[in-house]
Amino acid sequence: MPMFDFFCPRCENTFEELVFGDEVPPCPRCGATETERQVSAPSPLKTGAFPFKVGPVHPLASRMGKGLAGCGGACGSGGCPSAQGGQS
């Protein structure tokens, strides 16, 4: 979504608004229409729990912990000793 920061020179209010194209929204505090679009920094990478996920979702991620972790890829072909009950 195109969220932009705006500044109102009349009341010195800074606000964020969803706009499309070259729209210039009025100030929500004083109603002035002479607001200025500001250069805004991108939001930092979110880490942690819901609702943010970092990085791509891997198809094998749901199988991790079922004998696939740390095998170097041999488990997919049935060659992993942990997938065969720990026997080599």
N, CA, C and O of each residue as an XYZ file, in Angstrom:
352
protein
N       0.834     -1.169      0.000
C       0.000      0.000      0.000
C       0.885      1.241      0.000
O       1.894      1.284      0.704
N       0.517      2.234     -0.774
C       1.339      3.449     -0.859
C       1.074      4.409      0.304
O       0.264      5.329      0.187
N       1.751      4.191      1.401
C       1.646      5.080      2.558
C       2.746      6.131      2.445
O       3.900      5.811      2.161
N       2.372      7.388      2.671
C       3.327      8.480      2.600
C       3.207      9.347      3.837
O       2.148      9.430      4.458
N       4.318      9.996      4.187
C       4.338     10.964      5.274
C       4.073     12.337      4.681
O       4.554     12.661      3.595
N       3.300     13.143      5.405
C       2.986     14.506      4.984
C       3.243     15.456      6.132
O       3.213     15.073      7.302
N       3.501     16.732      5.766
C       3.729     17.781      6.745
C       2.814     18.946      6.416
O       2.684     19.341      5.258
N       2.179     19.495      7.452
C       1.324     20.666      7.283
C       2.090     21.881      7.800
O       2.360     21.959      8.998
N       2.449     22.835      6.930
C       3.181     24.015      7.398
C       2.325     24.949      8.256
O       2.867     25.726      9.043
N       1.012     24.886      8.120
C       0.138     25.781      8.897
C       0.166     25.422     10.389
O       0.395     26.295     11.227
N      -0.066     24.142     10.730
C      -0.113     23.750     12.151
C       1.089     22.893     12.565
O       1.173     22.450     13.710
N       2.020     22.662     11.626
C       3.243     21.880     11.855
C       2.944     20.448     12.276
O       3.693     19.855     13.053
N       1.868     19.903     11.772
C       1.481     18.517     12.042
C       2.135     17.597     11.015
O       2.148     17.907      9.824
N       2.670     16.483     11.465
C       3.198     15.447     10.575
C       2.253     14.263     10.674
O       1.909     13.823     11.771
N       1.830     13.745      9.515
C       0.889     12.629      9.506
C       1.183     11.694      8.350
O       1.908     12.044      7.418
N       0.621     10.517      8.420
C       0.805      9.476      7.411
C      -0.543      9.222      6.754
O      -1.571      9.182      7.430
N      -0.539      9.049      5.427
C      -1.792      8.884      4.704
C      -1.599      7.928      3.535
O      -0.527      7.867      2.933
N      -2.648      7.189      3.226
C      -2.671      6.301      2.066
C      -3.131      7.127      0.873
O      -4.259      7.619      0.859
N      -2.261      7.286     -0.139
C      -2.599      8.086     -1.316
C      -2.189      7.359     -2.587
O      -1.314      6.493     -2.575
N      -2.829      7.724     -3.662
C      -2.521      7.165     -4.984
C      -2.140      8.297     -5.917
O      -2.781      9.347     -5.918
N      -1.099      8.092     -6.712
C      -0.677      9.109     -7.660
C      -0.136     10.341     -6.968
O       0.642     10.250     -6.018
N      -0.566     11.514     -7.466
C      -0.091     12.787     -6.930
C      -1.096     13.440     -5.990
O      -1.078     14.657     -5.812
N      -1.970     12.642     -5.390
C      -2.941     13.185     -4.440
C      -2.230     13.901     -3.299
O      -1.155     13.491     -2.862
N      -2.850     14.976     -2.827
C      -2.346     15.691     -1.658
C      -3.510     15.775     -0.674
O      -4.444     16.551     -0.877
N      -3.453     14.977      0.389
C      -4.560     14.970      1.347
C      -4.557     16.213      2.235
O      -3.499     16.793      2.480
N      -5.712     16.619      2.713
C      -5.758     17.740      3.658
C      -5.234     17.305      5.026
O      -5.235     16.119      5.355
N      -4.796     18.259      5.796
C      -4.298     17.981      7.146
C      -5.448     17.504      8.025
O      -6.492     18.156      8.069
N      -5.285     16.388      8.722
C      -6.360     15.899      9.586
C      -6.574     16.766     10.830
O      -7.637     16.704     11.448
N      -5.583     17.565     11.201
C      -5.711     18.402     12.403
C      -6.415     19.736     12.107
O      -7.364     20.108     12.797
N      -5.936     20.456     11.068
C      -6.485     21.789     10.819
C      -7.274     21.900      9.516
O      -7.959     22.898      9.293
N      -7.187     20.888      8.653
C      -7.944     20.896      7.402
C      -7.272     21.635      6.262
O      -7.867     21.761      5.192
N      -6.058     22.127      6.447
C      -5.350     22.852      5.393
C      -5.066     21.926      4.215
O      -4.765     20.747      4.397
N      -5.166     22.474      3.002
C      -4.932     21.669      1.803
C      -3.524     21.849      1.253
O      -3.181     21.238      0.240
N      -2.701     22.672      1.895
C      -1.338     22.940      1.424
C      -0.325     22.026      2.105
O       0.727     22.494      2.539
N      -0.622     20.735      2.208
C       0.310     19.805      2.851
C       1.431     19.430      1.896
O       1.277     19.525      0.679
N       2.543     19.008      2.444
C       3.732     18.657      1.661
C       4.102     17.200      1.896
O       4.171     16.747      3.039
N       4.341     16.462      0.807
C       4.790     15.075      0.927
C       6.242     15.064      1.377
O       7.069     15.797      0.834
N       6.551     14.246      2.356
C       7.896     14.147      2.899
C       8.580     12.874      2.414
O       7.920     11.909      2.028
N       9.892     12.886      2.438
C      10.660     11.688      2.133
C      10.648     10.854      3.402
O      11.082     11.317      4.456
N      10.156      9.634      3.307
C      10.077      8.793      4.493
C      11.020      7.613      4.371
O      11.230      7.071      3.286
N      11.575      7.233      5.486
C      12.480      6.076      5.526
C      11.657      4.799      5.497
O      10.558      4.765      6.050
N      12.165      3.746      4.861
C      11.433      2.479      4.872
C      11.370      1.908      6.280
O      12.250      2.158      7.105
N      10.335      1.151      6.542
C      10.209      0.556      7.866
C      11.282     -0.510      8.053
O      11.678     -1.166      7.090
N      11.751     -0.687      9.277
C      12.782     -1.695      9.526
C      12.214     -3.099      9.334
O      11.006     -3.319      9.409
N      13.113     -4.027      9.089
C      12.720     -5.417      8.927
C      12.098     -5.909     10.218
O      12.703     -5.803     11.285
N      10.910     -6.438     10.128
C      10.211     -6.923     11.310
C      10.659     -8.340     11.604
O      10.744     -9.175     10.703
N      10.940     -8.604     12.849
C      11.306     -9.960     13.259
C      10.419    -10.352     14.424
O       9.902     -9.495     15.140
N      10.255    -11.590     14.600
C       9.456    -12.053     15.722
C       8.177    -12.709     15.276
O       8.054    -13.185     14.148
N       7.244    -12.724     16.170
C       6.016    -13.463     15.969
C       5.030    -12.722     15.069
O       5.346    -11.688     14.481
N       3.866    -13.267     14.985
C       2.755    -12.791     14.167
C       2.684    -11.276     14.153
O       2.917    -10.675     15.201
N       2.389    -10.634     13.080
C       2.000    -11.155     11.781
C       3.135    -11.163     10.781
O       2.891    -11.344      9.589
N       4.376    -10.972     11.225
C       5.479    -10.841     10.299
C       6.276    -12.131     10.164
O       6.573    -12.801     11.153
N       6.610    -12.462      8.941
C       7.484    -13.600      8.668
C       8.671    -13.063      7.899
O       8.500    -12.291      6.955
N       9.847    -13.449      8.278
C      11.044    -12.981      7.627
C      11.514    -14.022      6.626
O      11.628    -15.202      6.958
N      11.783    -13.594      5.416
C      12.336    -14.464      4.401
C      11.311    -15.347      3.730
O      10.133    -15.343      4.088
N      11.772    -16.108      2.747
C      10.863    -16.982      2.008
C      10.413    -18.178      2.850
O      11.092    -18.585      3.793
N       9.288    -18.713      2.497
C       8.775    -19.897      3.171
C       9.265    -21.102      2.381
O       8.979    -21.226      1.191
N       9.992    -21.977      3.034
C      10.545    -23.147      2.373
C       9.598    -24.332      2.499
O       9.032    -24.548      3.571
N       9.408    -25.115      1.423
C       8.487    -26.239      1.492
C       8.893    -27.310      2.499
O       8.031    -28.023      3.011
N      10.178    -27.438      2.792
C      10.633    -28.452      3.737
C      10.581    -27.963      5.179
O      10.812    -28.741      6.105
N      10.281    -26.680      5.378
C      10.289    -26.128      6.737
C       9.285    -26.834      7.636
O       9.529    -26.974      8.834
N       8.159    -27.283      7.082
C       7.162    -27.962      7.910
C       7.618    -29.361      8.291
O       7.090    -29.943      9.239
N       8.587    -29.910      7.571
C       9.067    -31.263      7.873
C      10.303    -31.252      8.772
O      10.783    -32.310      9.178
N      10.816    -30.069      9.082
C      12.000    -29.993      9.928
C      11.673    -30.625     11.282
O      10.596    -30.401     11.834
N      12.572    -31.382     11.790
C      12.335    -32.055     13.056
C      11.778    -33.455     12.855
O      11.553    -34.176     13.827
N      11.555    -33.846     11.615
C      11.073    -35.201     11.326
C      12.178    -36.003     10.651
O      11.915    -36.807      9.757
N      13.413    -35.780     11.084
C      14.531    -36.529     10.517
C      15.186    -35.834      9.350
O      16.087    -36.410      8.741
N      14.778    -34.611      9.000
C      15.358    -33.933      7.856
C      16.383    -32.880      8.247
O      17.158    -32.447      7.394
N      16.416    -32.461      9.483
C      17.317    -31.392      9.877
C      18.758    -31.872      9.943
O      19.054    -32.888     10.572
N      19.648    -31.140      9.293
C      21.073    -31.408      9.390
C      21.562    -32.628      8.639
O      22.638    -33.134      8.954
N      20.819    -33.126      7.657
C      21.265    -34.332      6.954
C      22.014    -34.002      5.675
O      22.604    -34.891      5.060
N      22.002    -32.741      5.265
C      22.706    -32.378      4.048
C      21.937    -32.718      2.791
O      22.522    -32.693      1.709
N      20.681    -33.028      2.874
C      19.855    -33.279      1.704
C      19.695    -34.736      1.336
O      18.930    -35.046      0.423
N      20.378    -35.637      2.001
C      20.293    -37.049      1.657
C      18.960    -37.665      2.055
O      18.604    -38.730      1.550
N      18.223    -37.027      2.940
C      16.959    -37.586      3.409
C      15.918    -37.674      2.313
O      15.087    -38.583      2.308
N      15.960    -36.730      1.384
C      14.977    -36.740      0.313
C      15.066    -37.995     -0.535
O      14.068    -38.409     -1.124
N      16.248    -38.613     -0.610
C      16.415    -39.818     -1.412
C      16.362    -41.084     -0.559
O      16.571    -42.186     -1.067
N      16.087    -40.929      0.726
C      15.992    -42.092      1.607
C      17.323    -42.561      2.132
O      17.400    -43.635      2.730
N      18.391    -41.783      1.927
C      19.717    -42.213      2.342
C      20.136    -41.732      3.713
O      21.284    -41.939      4.104
N      19.252    -41.100      4.452
C      19.602    -40.571      5.761
C      19.442    -41.660      6.820
O      18.380    -42.275      6.907
N      20.474    -41.910      7.624
C      20.368    -42.933      8.646
C      19.289    -42.613      9.678
O      18.664    -43.530     10.211
N      19.054    -41.319      9.975
C      18.019    -40.993     10.970
C      16.624    -41.279     10.421
O      15.706    -41.531     11.201
N      16.440    -41.246      9.111
C      15.142    -41.545      8.508
C      14.878    -43.060      8.480
O      13.744    -43.495      8.280
N      15.948    -43.859      8.684
C      15.803    -45.311      8.659
C      15.860    -45.885     10.064
O      16.287    -47.022     10.264
N      15.431    -45.095     11.033
C      15.397    -45.582     12.415
C      16.743    -45.531     13.098
O      16.946    -46.218     14.099
N      17.699    -44.715     12.573
C      18.996    -44.565     13.221
C      19.974    -45.665     12.852
O      21.067    -45.703     13.418
N      19.639    -46.567     11.928
C      20.560    -47.641     11.527
C      21.251    -47.242     10.240
O      20.614    -46.663      9.360
N      22.556    -47.538     10.102
C      23.261    -47.195      8.888
C      23.501    -48.376      7.996
O      24.092    -48.232      6.926
